[in-house]
């Protein structure tokens, strides 16, 4: 793809998200979501591989269905209440439809089935955009309308966390594992959204940092399956030693950064007197932790058969940019001491 066209599409991607974030009118927000989705479609299909075209088609149909549902729900809401404002009181039926439509946009359960299939057909760079940047605009809309339907958000959050944990257990494709990881993390955000908006945003930020670090690591290793991780030692030994820490951080294991949002969310749920839900979420985190440990085992405790020539690549000078990986990996591993400051921020 021409760099000029790619820059134009990336500008459209940023513009669509910015329009949605800046709008207080449902129609403008819907328009921003559409610009955002349409700008990404050519980037997804740029390699002209049948699997990429299939993933792009699935993504287009899913996002078109979600956009249609959003438009239908907002028109219904405007008809019944007489306004288009996002933060004004909405009709209960419209609110439920909008919540499900935004869940479909992001990949929250039970509207999650498209996300693993789409990510599996994309390269890791485009998959990173789908897993991170594409969550911002729908999540911002959900934040603005969160007080209206707490029960549906709780059900969606718990279901997403459970499905994200169970779905990743028997996967051998890394991109599908990352998709189920995304579903599980979004479940935590949706669950705490009604109690603390800042805590949900903190969880989203930490998820972005950890996912960015893992995607860049897998891209540097050119790994797409669990078996291909076994060759990591001969390619990048130092990064291979750090990758299990990134995975454990995604699983929420102390003393790594990923423990911070889970710890604060469980504390908030306990303060709200819903300890059974907090217990269920903690148990669902164990499911996710299992498949992260499975990836760590395949990477660090199994060594692919090598000859002398095959163990030399790490000695060669790499031409790939490693500074972003260094920064994101450091943040993924070392941010837990900032938990008191983050907790103070969520209490404001």
C-alpha positions in Angstrom: 0.0 0.0 0.0 1.2 3.5 -0.9 2.5 5.4 2.2 0.3 8.4 1.1 -2.8 6.2 1.1 -1.9 4.6 4.4 -1.3 8.0 6.0 -4.7 9.2 4.7 -6.5 6.1 6.1 -4.7 6.5 9.5 -5.8 10.1 9.6 -9.4 9.0 8.9 -9.1 6.5 11.7 -8.0 9.1 14.1 -10.6 11.6 12.9 -13.5 9.2 13.3 -12.5 8.4 16.9 -12.0 12.2 17.6 -15.4 13.0 16.3 -17.1 10.4 18.5 -15.1 11.5 21.5 -16.0 15.2 21.0 -19.7 14.8 20.2 -22.7 15.1 22.5 -25.2 14.2 19.7 -25.9 10.6 18.9 -26.0 11.2 15.1 -22.5 12.8 15.2 -21.2 10.0 17.4 -22.6 7.4 14.9 -21.0 9.3 12.0 -17.6 9.2 13.8 -17.9 5.4 14.4 -18.7 4.9 10.7 -15.7 7.0 9.5 -13.5 5.0 12.0 -14.7 1.6 10.7 -14.5 2.5 7.0 -11.0 3.9 7.3 -9.8 0.6 8.8 -11.3 -1.7 6.1 -8.7 -1.1 3.4 -5.9 -1.5 5.9 -7.2 -4.9 6.9 -7.5 -6.1 3.3 -4.2 -4.6 2.1 -2.3 -8.0 1.8 -4.9 -9.4 -0.6 -4.7 -12.8 1.1 -8.0 -14.8 1.1 -7.9 -15.1 4.9 -7.5 -11.3 5.2 -10.3 -10.6 2.8 -12.5 -13.0 4.7 -11.7 -11.3 8.0 -12.3 -7.9 6.5 -15.7 -9.0 5.1 -16.7 -10.4 8.6 -15.6 -7.2 10.2 -17.5 -5.0 7.8 -20.8 -7.0 8.2 -20.5 -7.0 12.0 -19.7 -3.3 12.2 -22.5 -2.5 9.7 -25.0 -4.4 11.8 -23.8 -2.7 15.0 -24.0 0.7 13.3 -27.5 0.0 12.0 -28.6 -1.0 15.5 -27.1 2.1 17.0 -28.9 4.3 14.5 -32.2 2.5 15.0 -31.9 2.8 18.8 -31.0 6.5 18.7 -33.8 7.3 16.3 -36.3 5.4 18.6 -34.9 7.3 21.6 -35.3 10.6 19.8 -38.8 9.7 18.9 -39.8 8.8 22.4 -37.9 11.4 24.4 -37.6 14.3 21.9 -33.8 14.7 22.1 -30.5 13.4 20.7 -28.2 14.1 23.6 -26.0 11.2 24.7 -25.9 12.1 28.4 -29.6 12.9 28.8 -32.0 10.3 30.2 -32.9 7.7 27.6 -35.8 5.3 27.1 -35.0 1.9 28.7 -35.5 -0.1 25.5 -33.3 2.2 23.5 -30.6 2.0 26.2 -30.6 -1.8 26.2 -30.3 -1.8 22.4 -27.5 0.8 22.5 -25.6 -1.2 25.1 -25.8 -4.4 23.0 -24.8 -2.5 19.8 -21.8 -1.0 21.5 -21.0 -4.5 22.9 -21.1 -5.7 19.3 -18.8 -2.9 18.3 -16.2 -3.7 20.9 -16.5 -7.5 21.0 -18.1 -7.9 24.5 -20.0 -11.2 25.2 -22.5 -12.3 24.2 -21.8 -10.4 20.9 -18.2 -11.5 20.8 -18.1 -14.3 18.2 -16.7 -12.2 15.4 -13.6 -11.0 17.2 -11.5 -14.3 17.3 -12.3 -15.0 13.6 -11.4 -11.5 12.5 -8.2 -11.3 14.4 -7.1 -14.7 13.1 -7.2 -13.4 9.5 -5.2 -10.2 10.2 -1.5 -9.5 10.5 -0.3 -8.6 14.0 -0.1 -4.8 13.4 -3.6 -4.5 12.1 -4.8 -6.9 14.9 -3.2 -4.5 17.4 -5.3 -1.6 16.0 -8.5 -3.7 16.2 -7.7 -4.8 19.7 -6.8 -1.4 21.1 -7.7 1.8 19.1 -11.1 0.4 17.9 -12.3 0.0 21.5 -11.9 3.7 22.4 -14.9 5.3 20.6 -17.5 2.6 21.7 -16.1 2.6 25.2 -16.4 6.4 25.4 -20.0 6.2 24.4 -20.7 3.5 27.0 -19.0 5.7 29.6 -21.4 8.6 28.8 -24.5 6.5 29.1 -23.4 4.1 31.8 -25.9 5.0 34.6 -28.9 3.9 32.7 -28.7 0.1 32.6 -26.4 -1.3 35.3 -27.9 -4.8 35.4 -27.2 -5.4 31.7 -23.6 -4.1 32.1 -23.0 -6.5 35.1 -24.3 -9.5 33.1 -22.3 -8.5 30.1 -19.1 -8.0 32.2 -19.3 -11.3 34.0 -20.2 -13.3 30.9 -17.3 -11.7 28.9 -14.8 -12.5 31.6 -16.0 -16.2 31.8 -16.2 -16.6 28.0 -12.8 -14.9 27.5 -11.3 -17.3 30.0 -12.9 -20.5 28.8 -12.5 -19.7 25.1 -8.8 -19.3 25.2 -8.0 -22.6 26.9 -7.9 -24.9 23.9 -6.5 -22.4 21.3 -3.2 -23.0 19.4 -3.4 -19.8 17.4 -1.9 -16.8 19.2 -4.2 -14.3 17.6 -7.2 -16.1 18.8 -5.7 -16.3 22.3 -5.2 -12.5 22.2 -8.8 -12.1 21.0 -10.2 -14.0 24.0 -7.8 -12.1 26.2 -9.4 -8.9 24.9 -12.9 -10.2 25.6 -12.0 -11.1 29.2 -10.4 -7.7 29.9 -13.3 -5.8 28.4 -15.6 -7.8 30.8 -13.7 -6.3 33.8 -14.1 -2.8 32.3 -17.8 -3.2 31.7 -18.4 -4.6 35.2 -16.8 -1.7 37.1 -18.1 1.0 34.7 -21.2 1.7 36.8 -19.3 2.0 40.1 -16.2 4.0 39.0 -15.6 5.5 35.6 -12.0 6.5 36.3 -11.2 2.9 37.4 -12.7 1.6 34.1 -10.5 4.1 32.2 -7.5 3.0 34.2 -8.2 -0.6 33.4 -8.5 0.3 29.7 -5.2 2.2 29.8 -3.4 -0.7 31.4 -4.9 -3.2 28.9 -3.7 -1.0 26.0 -0.1 -0.9 27.4 0.1 -4.7 28.1 -1.5 -5.6 24.7 0.7 -3.2 22.8 3.8 -4.8 24.5 2.6 -8.4 23.7 1.6 -7.7 20.1 5.0 -6.0 19.4 6.9 -8.9 21.0 5.1 -11.5 18.9 5.6 -9.3 15.8 9.3 -9.1 16.5 9.5 -12.9 16.9 7.2 -13.5 13.8 5.2 -16.0 15.9 1.6 -16.8 15.1 1.1 -20.2 16.8 2.1 -21.7 20.1 4.6 -24.1 18.5 6.4 -21.3 16.8 7.2 -19.8 20.2 9.6 -22.6 20.9 12.1 -21.1 18.5 12.2 -17.8 20.4 15.3 -18.6 22.5 17.5 -18.8 19.4 16.2 -15.5 18.0 15.8 -13.1 20.9 16.9 -14.6 24.3 16.5 -11.4 26.4 13.0 -10.6 25.1 12.1 -14.3 25.5 13.0 -14.1 29.1 10.8 -11.0 29.6 7.8 -12.2 27.6 6.5 -14.5 30.4 6.4 -11.5 32.7 4.3 -9.6 30.1 1.9 -12.6 29.9 1.7 -12.9 33.7 1.0 -9.2 33.9 -1.9 -9.7 31.4 -3.1 -12.5 33.7 -3.1 -10.1 36.7 -0.4 -11.9 38.7 1.4 -9.8 41.4 3.8 -8.1 41.7 3.3 -7.0 38.0 1.4 -4.0 36.6 -1.6 -6.0 35.5 -2.4 -6.9 39.1 -3.3 -3.2 39.8 -6.6 -2.9 37.9 -7.8 -6.3 39.0 -7.0 -5.6 42.6 -8.7 -2.2 42.5 -11.8 -3.6 40.7 -12.2 -6.5 43.2 -11.8 -4.0 46.1 -14.5 -1.8 44.5 -16.9 -4.7 44.0 -16.4 -5.8 47.6 -17.1 -2.2 48.8 -20.4 -2.3 46.8 -21.5 -5.4 48.7 -21.4 -7.7 45.7 -18.8 -10.2 47.0 -20.2 -13.2 45.0 -19.6 -11.3 41.7 -16.1 -10.4 42.8 -15.4 -14.0 43.7 -16.7 -15.1 40.3 -14.5 -12.6 38.5 -11.4 -13.6 40.5 -12.1 -17.3 39.5 -12.5 -16.3 35.9 -9.1 -14.6 36.0 -7.6 -17.9 36.9 -8.8 -19.3 33.6 -7.1 -16.6 31.7 -4.0 -17.0 33.8 -3.9 -20.7 32.8 -3.6 -20.1 29.1 -1.0 -17.3 29.7 1.1 -19.8 31.6 0.6 -22.3 28.8 2.2 -19.7 26.4 5.0 -19.1 28.9 5.7 -22.8 29.1 5.8 -23.2 25.4 8.2 -20.3 25.0 10.6 -20.7 27.9 10.6 -24.3 29.0 10.6 -26.0 25.6 13.6 -25.6 23.2 13.1 -26.4 19.5 15.8 -28.8 18.1 18.6 -26.6 16.7 21.9 -26.9 15.0 24.8 -24.6 15.5 23.7 -22.3 12.6 20.2 -22.1 13.9 21.3 -20.7 17.3 23.2 -17.7 15.8 20.4 -15.2 14.8 20.4 -13.4 18.1 24.1 -12.4 17.5 23.1 -10.5 14.4 22.2 -6.9 14.5 18.4 -6.4 14.3 17.1 -3.8 12.0 13.7 -3.7 13.7 12.7 -0.8 16.0 12.8 -2.0 19.6 12.4 1.2 21.5 8.6 1.0 21.7 8.9 -2.6 23.0 11.4 -1.5 25.6 9.1 1.3 26.9 5.8 -0.7 26.9 7.5 -3.8 28.4 8.9 -1.7 31.2 5.5 -0.2 31.9 3.8 -3.6 31.7 6.1 -5.0 34.4 7.0 -2.2 36.7 3.9 0.1 37.3 2.4 -1.7 40.3 4.2 0.7 42.8 2.0 3.5 41.4 -1.2 1.6 42.6 -1.7 4.0 45.6 -1.6 7.0 43.3 -4.0 5.3 40.8 -6.4 4.4 43.6 -6.4 8.0 44.8 -7.2 9.1 41.3 -10.1 6.7 41.1 -11.5 8.0 44.4 -11.7 11.6 43.2 
